């Protein structure tokens, strides 16, 4: 089969004697068939039949993914945040996007109250530690934490000044568990 020919679901692409079924394919009675619309190619290294999709596939969250999430609520022992983007992917997320950040996963040091580290509306960079049965997040590393915060009093953006965040609008000073590159991350590029 040629690479440029469009393959439809159910089309035969190979046999199980020649190749193994790979991404976008399945085996049925010794015949390898396409599971999606796309173009056919062979992974020579692993001897697998592959169907590359014609359109990009929505991103499914995986353990170890670095994500951006927006804090929705802060409770006494956890933070609830909605995952809005997977770093390095340019597609929407499929499946459950509500994540939980337990107090023990916020920082390497002891955190008594999550509200001293995060506030609703904060944009955080986090690592996914679990996907099922629920999405669990962690921000213990230096490059993880708040990358954009807004003032809890007037809702203006906070700027980092030494060890605290300062609101240039109302003068309010707040503390957060910030990522090492707080304020430098271009939030518009995703």
Secondary structure by P-SEA (a helix, b strand, c coil): ccccccccccccccccccccccccccccccbbbbccbbbbbbccccbbbbbbbcccccccccccccbbbbbccccccbbbbbbccccccccccccccbbbbccccccccccccccccccccbbbbbbbcccccbbbbbccccccccccccccccccbbbbcccccccccccccccccccccccccccccc
